[in-house]
């Protein structure tokens, strides 16, 4: 039987390569739009996201299970 190792990228600190990439949050602003920002920092289980100017949401730490790392 093969030894298959499953890697959960959310179980550990996100890679520093995530910094500067876009983050799509599962949260919705009151306006009903999509929350898409840029990752500014990482820590275990969370990313610090800078949202676009004009959004009613301030920069915030987001849990990695509350959004998706977008493709570049």
MMTF fields as JSON, N, C-alpha, C and O atoms, coordinates in Angstrom:
{
  "mmtfVersion": "1.0.0",
  "mmtfProducer": "UNKNOWN",
  "numBonds": 287,
  "numAtoms": 288,
  "numGroups": 72,
  "numChains": 1,
  "numModels": 1,
  "chainsPerModel": [1],
  "groupsPerChain": [72],
  "chainIdList": ["A"],
  "bondAtomList": [4, 2, 8, 6, 12, 10, 16, 14, 20, 18, 24, 22, 28, 26, 32, 30, 36, 34, 40, 38, 44, 42, 48, 46, 52, 50, 56, 54, 60, 58, 64, 62, 68, 66, 72, 70, 76, 74, 80, 78, 84, 82, 88, 86, 92, 90, 96, 94, 100, 98, 104, 102, 108, 106, 112, 110, 116, 114, 120, 118, 124, 122, 128, 126, 132, 130, 136, 134, 140, 138, 144, 142, 148, 146, 152, 150, 156, 154, 160, 158, 164, 162, 168, 166, 172, 170, 176, 174, 180, 178, 184, 182, 188, 186, 192, 190, 196, 194, 200, 198, 204, 202, 208, 206, 212, 210, 216, 214, 220, 218, 224, 222, 228, 226, 232, 230, 236, 234, 240, 238, 244, 242, 248, 246, 252, 250, 256, 254, 260, 258, 264, 262, 268, 266, 272, 270, 276, 274, 280, 278, 284, 282],
  "bondOrderList": [1, 1, 1, 1, 1, 1, 1, 1, 1, 1, 1, 1, 1, 1, 1, 1, 1, 1, 1, 1, 1, 1, 1, 1, 1, 1, 1, 1, 1, 1, 1, 1, 1, 1, 1, 1, 1, 1, 1, 1, 1, 1, 1, 1, 1, 1, 1, 1, 1, 1, 1, 1, 1, 1, 1, 1, 1, 1, 1, 1, 1, 1, 1, 1, 1, 1, 1, 1, 1, 1, 1],
  "groupList": [{"groupName": "UNK", "atomNameList": ["N", "CA", "C", "O"], "elementList": ["N", "C", "C", "O"], "formalChargeList": [0, 0, 0, 0], "bondAtomList": [1, 0, 2, 1, 3, 2], "bondOrderList": [1, 1, 2], "singleLetterCode": "X", "chemCompType": "L-PEPTIDE LINKING"}],
  "groupTypeList": [0, 0, 0, 0, 0, 0, 0, 0, 0, 0, 0, 0, 0, 0, 0, 0, 0, 0, 0, 0, 0, 0, 0, 0, 0, 0, 0, 0, 0, 0, 0, 0, 0, 0, 0, 0, 0, 0, 0, 0, 0, 0, 0, 0, 0, 0, 0, 0, 0, 0, 0, 0, 0, 0, 0, 0, 0, 0, 0, 0, 0, 0, 0, 0, 0, 0, 0, 0, 0, 0, 0, 0],
  "groupIdList": [1, 2, 3, 4, 5, 6, 7, 8, 9, 10, 11, 12, 13, 14, 15, 16, 17, 18, 19, 20, 21, 22, 23, 24, 25, 26, 27, 28, 29, 30, 31, 32, 33, 34, 35, 36, 37, 38, 39, 40, 41, 42, 43, 44, 45, 46, 47, 48, 49, 50, 51, 52, 53, 54, 55, 56, 57, 58, 59, 60, 61, 62, 63, 64, 65, 66, 67, 68, 69, 70, 71, 72],
  "secStructList": [7, 7, 7, 7, 7, 7, 7, 7, 6, 6, 1, 1, 5, 7, 7, 4, 4, 4, 6, 6, 1, 3, 3, 3, 3, 3, 3, 3, 7, 6, 6, 7, 7, 3, 3, 3, 3, 3, 3, 3, 3, 3, 3, 5, 6, 3, 3, 3, 3, 3, 3, 7, 6, 6, 7, 1, 1, 7, 1, 3, 3, 3, 3, 4, 4, 4, 3, 3, 3, 7, 7, 7],
  "xCoordList": [0.845, 0.0, 0.883, 1.885, 0.516, 1.291, 1.073, -0.009, 2.115, 2.024, 1.698, 2.562, 0.475, 0.038, -0.004, -0.685, 0.729, 0.748, -0.164, -0.011, -1.102, -2.022, -1.51, -1.228, -1.392, -0.893, -2.04, -2.669, -2.31, -3.355, -2.682, -2.074, -2.782, -2.087, -2.652, -1.993, -3.856, -4.439, -4.064, -4.366, -3.416, -3.076, -1.862, -1.667, -1.058, 0.163, 0.094, -0.908, 1.171, 1.259, 1.288, 2.035, 0.499, 0.577, 1.997, 2.715, 2.377, 3.701, 3.861, 2.898, 5.085, 5.347, 5.069, 4.892, 5.031, 4.729, 3.296, 2.956, 2.462, 1.091, 1.057, 0.103, 2.076, 2.094, 2.094, 2.882, 1.192, 1.047, 0.024, -0.305, -0.487, -1.495, -2.89, -3.085, -3.844, -5.222, -5.925, -5.671, -6.819, -7.589, -9.065, -9.504, -9.834, -11.279, -11.967, -11.953, -12.567, -13.196, -14.58, -15.273, -14.977, -16.335, -17.318, -18.531, -16.782, -17.665, -18.215, -17.572, -19.376, -20.005, -20.219, -20.715, -19.856, -20.154, -21.653, -22.386, -22.093, -23.517, -24.022, -25.206, -23.13, -23.539, -23.817, -24.387, -23.412, -23.672, -22.61, -22.733, -21.568, -20.505, -19.552, -19.778, -18.499, -17.466, -16.329, -15.978, -15.749, -14.591, -13.331, -13.049, -12.579, -11.317, -10.252, -10.352, -9.223, -8.155, -6.795, -6.685, -5.753, -4.376, -3.809, -3.975, -3.142, -2.539, -1.282, -0.384, -1.229, -0.094, 0.828, 2.012, 0.313, 1.106, 0.426, -0.762, 1.195, 0.65, 1.049, 2.074, 0.231, 0.541, -0.217, -1.09, 0.088, -0.592, -2.12, -2.685, -2.766, -4.22, -4.873, -6.1, -4.08, -4.682, -3.806, -2.598, -4.452, -3.761, -4.257, -5.434, -3.367, -3.762, -4.052, -3.2, -5.266, -5.722, -5.951, -6.567, -5.444, -5.743, -6.829, -6.645, -7.963, -9.101, -8.958, -8.249, -9.612, -9.496, -10.001, -10.882, -9.443, -9.94, -11.427, -11.885, -12.152, -13.579, -14.456, -15.665, -13.875, -14.669, -14.923, -14.054, -16.107, -16.436, -15.757, -16.069, -14.842, -14.175, -12.725, -12.007, -12.266, -10.862, -9.945, -10.404, -8.631, -7.663, -7.893, -8.149, -7.803, -8.146, -7.419, -6.958, -7.326, -6.831, -8.012, -9.068, -7.845, -8.896, -8.424, -7.293, -9.275, -8.941, -8.82, -9.586, -7.853, -7.638, -8.811, -8.926, -9.679, -10.848, -12.032, -13.123, -11.834, -12.904, -12.647, -13.144, -11.87, -11.602, -10.774, -10.5, -10.38, -9.642, -8.48, -8.627, -7.319, -6.171, -6.45, -6.669, -6.443, -6.79, -5.571, -4.436, -5.815, -4.731, -4.15, -4.844, -2.856, -2.212, -2.472, -2.01],
  "yCoordList": [-1.185, 0.0, 1.238, 1.297, 2.2, 3.432, 4.293, 4.309, 5.001, 5.945, 7.314, 7.958, 7.749, 9.022, 10.062, 9.886, 11.143, 12.227, 13.343, 13.834, 13.732, 14.811, 16.093, 16.142, 17.127, 18.411, 19.407, 19.673, 19.953, 20.964, 22.318, 22.629, 23.13, 24.418, 25.379, 26.358, 25.122, 26.013, 25.626, 26.369, 24.486, 24.035, 24.765, 24.812, 25.327, 26.001, 27.468, 27.941, 28.151, 29.552, 29.615, 28.863, 30.488, 30.637, 31.031, 31.686, 30.635, 30.923, 32.426, 33.11, 32.932, 34.349, 34.701, 35.874, 33.698, 33.943, 34.451, 34.972, 34.303, 34.807, 36.334, 36.939, 36.964, 38.428, 39.053, 38.677, 40.017, 40.681, 40.032, 40.593, 38.86, 38.184, 38.65, 39.181, 38.449, 38.863, 37.836, 36.635, 38.337, 37.521, 37.784, 38.934, 36.714, 36.832, 36.343, 35.148, 37.255, 36.924, 36.334, 36.665, 35.453, 34.916, 35.879, 35.723, 36.891, 37.903, 38.803, 38.999, 39.337, 40.257, 41.604, 41.65, 42.705, 44.019, 44.297, 43.582, 45.332, 45.689, 45.987, 45.808, 46.442, 46.769, 45.516, 45.604, 44.341, 43.093, 42.703, 41.665, 43.512, 43.204, 42.137, 41.522, 41.934, 40.967, 41.697, 42.812, 41.073, 41.64, 40.993, 39.826, 41.759, 41.28, 42.295, 43.469, 41.834, 42.722, 42.118, 41.093, 42.763, 42.323, 41.898, 42.603, 40.749, 40.24, 41.045, 41.158, 41.604, 42.428, 41.708, 42.037, 40.73, 39.995, 38.66, 38.486, 37.725, 36.411, 36.035, 36.487, 35.206, 34.607, 33.284, 33.062, 32.4, 31.103, 31.246, 31.839, 30.705, 30.7, 31.987, 32.079, 33.003, 34.282, 35.05, 34.833, 35.945, 36.858, 38.275, 38.474, 39.259, 40.665, 41.196, 41.149, 41.703, 42.108, 43.613, 44.195, 44.231, 45.642, 45.647, 45.143, 46.234, 46.306, 47.54, 48.474, 47.57, 48.716, 50.005, 49.967, 51.147, 52.431, 52.587, 52.196, 53.15, 53.362, 52.248, 52.435, 51.084, 50.028, 50.383, 50.955, 50.052, 50.396, 49.485, 49.559, 48.634, 47.688, 48.123, 48.287, 48.317, 48.687, 47.478, 46.337, 47.751, 46.651, 45.738, 46.212, 44.435, 43.512, 42.186, 41.816, 41.474, 40.104, 39.21, 39.32, 38.325, 37.409, 35.979, 35.636, 35.149, 33.734, 33.081, 33.391, 32.175, 31.551, 30.684, 30.37, 30.294, 29.507, 30.397, 29.889, 31.715, 32.663, 33.343, 34.441, 32.688, 33.279, 32.347, 31.204, 32.868, 32.072, 32.873, 34.047, 32.228, 32.824, 32.763, 31.684, 33.925, 33.959, 33.663, 33.913, 33.135, 32.866, 34.187, 35.202, 34.155, 35.386, 35.585, 36.566],
  "zCoordList": [0.0, 0.0, 0.0, 0.714, -0.784, -0.878, 0.352, 0.94, 0.724, 1.833, 1.241, 0.647, 1.398, 0.831, 1.937, 2.948, 1.734, 2.71, 2.212, 1.093, 3.048, 2.693, 3.315, 4.513, 2.503, 2.976, 3.013, 1.989, 4.175, 4.331, 4.438, 5.462, 3.39, 3.398, 4.439, 4.788, 4.942, 5.934, 7.363, 8.297, 7.548, 8.891, 9.443, 10.658, 8.578, 8.988, 8.57, 8.034, 8.831, 8.416, 6.893, 6.267, 6.288, 4.84, 4.428, 5.184, 3.259, 2.727, 2.479, 2.134, 2.657, 2.378, 0.92, 0.589, 0.05, -1.356, -1.54, -2.602, -0.516, -0.599, -0.554, -1.043, 0.02, 0.153, -1.237, -2.104, -1.433, -2.719, -3.636, -4.681, -3.267, -4.078, -3.674, -2.58, -4.557, -4.276, -3.396, -3.49, -2.533, -1.594, -1.831, -1.835, -2.029, -2.237, -0.973, -0.679, -0.227, 1.048, 0.841, -0.121, 1.758, 1.723, 2.385, 2.25, 3.113, 3.71, 2.613, 1.581, 2.834, 1.884, 2.562, 3.688, 1.899, 2.474, 2.379, 1.696, 3.065, 3.053, 1.65, 1.363, 0.773, -0.589, -1.417, -2.504, -0.901, -1.602, -2.612, -3.263, -2.759, -3.72, -3.212, -2.17, -3.959, -3.596, -2.898, -3.282, -1.87, -1.18, -1.738, -1.469, -2.514, -3.071, -2.71, -3.067, -1.995, -1.56, -1.839, -2.512, -1.316, -1.508, -0.159, 0.837, -0.124, 1.109, 1.418, 0.584, 2.627, 3.041, 4.023, 4.1, 4.776, 5.767, 6.032, 5.758, 6.568, 6.909, 8.327, 8.838, 8.953, 10.252, 10.29, 9.451, 11.239, 11.25, 11.27, 12.19, 10.261, 10.184, 9.735, 9.733, 9.348, 8.965, 7.978, 7.883, 7.254, 6.347, 6.615, 6.916, 6.509, 6.657, 5.267, 4.38, 5.083, 3.76, 3.708, 4.602, 2.644, 2.363, 1.293, 0.186, 1.661, 0.749, -0.129, 0.246, -1.287, -2.193, -1.547, -0.689, -1.961, -1.449, -1.775, -2.849, -0.852, -1.064, -0.516, -0.38, -0.194, 0.414, 1.863, 2.52, 2.376, 3.765, 4.79, 5.978, 4.35, 5.242, 5.437, 4.45, 6.686, 6.909, 6.703, 6.668, 6.567, 6.499, 7.687, 8.794, 7.47, 8.551, 8.413, 7.334, 9.544, 9.545, 9.211, 9.834, 8.236, 7.814, 8.044, 7.699, 8.619, 8.79, 7.419, 6.507, 7.277, 5.973, 5.529, 4.344, 6.454, 6.05, 5.676, 5.413, 5.648, 5.3, 3.965, 3.716, 3.107, 1.811, 0.948, 1.313, -0.215, -1.184, -1.737, -2.076, -1.826, -2.489, -3.983, -4.533, -4.645, -6.061, -6.923, -6.519, -8.099, -9.044, -9.521, -9.592, -9.849, -10.334, -11.792, -12.374]
}
